[in-house]
Amino acid sequence: MKKNALHNLTKRLTFLFFIAVSLSVSAQETQETKPKSEFWKKVQFGGGLGLGFGSGFTNIAVSPTAIYNINSYVALGTGLQYSFLKQKGFYSSNIYGASFIALFNPIEEIQLSTELEQLRVNRTFEGVASGSENFWNTGLFVGAGYRMENVTIGARYNLFFKTDNGVYGDAFMPFVRVFF
């Protein structure tokens, strides 16, 4: 990705950030004037944001998630994911997709999870091994974590992991989940 394209991506992400903040502020103003419906009282939002920069290296990841708490034990939700990775002169990728998650809290401190993830992977290799790959990747994760109010720290395992697909380096992954 050239500097101009990276600049355009940065402008778009900044624009989306400010739209999200303005919607959040607008939603908070509305909450003060109107009582929340029962549905929205059970909805929580969270997700992840990752930024990594180095000498010729860029990594940007955004993954918003929303869950609906059916009761104090079970929650269901969905999420979106996008990541951009570039190593100058070697590799670049765009990965985007969606996921569905089910959370089960048998006791307040323990959270068990199942997550189905579908990603579209577009990779380009530069230099001697130049070329590109475009494919779909499906992951089915089972996980467990220690929960402290709205934060859960744990690990998950990809039951569909294949060593030759290159999306993830290992089937076993740590995670931190935060919902507000």
Secondary structure, DSSP 8 states (H G I E B T S, - for coil): --HHHHHHHHHHHHHHHHHHHHHHHHHHHHHHHS---HHHHTEEEEEEEEEEEETTEEEEEEEEEEEEESSSSEEEEEEEEEEEEEETTTEEEEEEEEEEEEEEEEETTEEEEEEEEEEEEEEEE-GGG-EEEEEEEEEEEEEEEEEETTEEEEEEEETT--TTS-S-S-SEEEEEEEB-
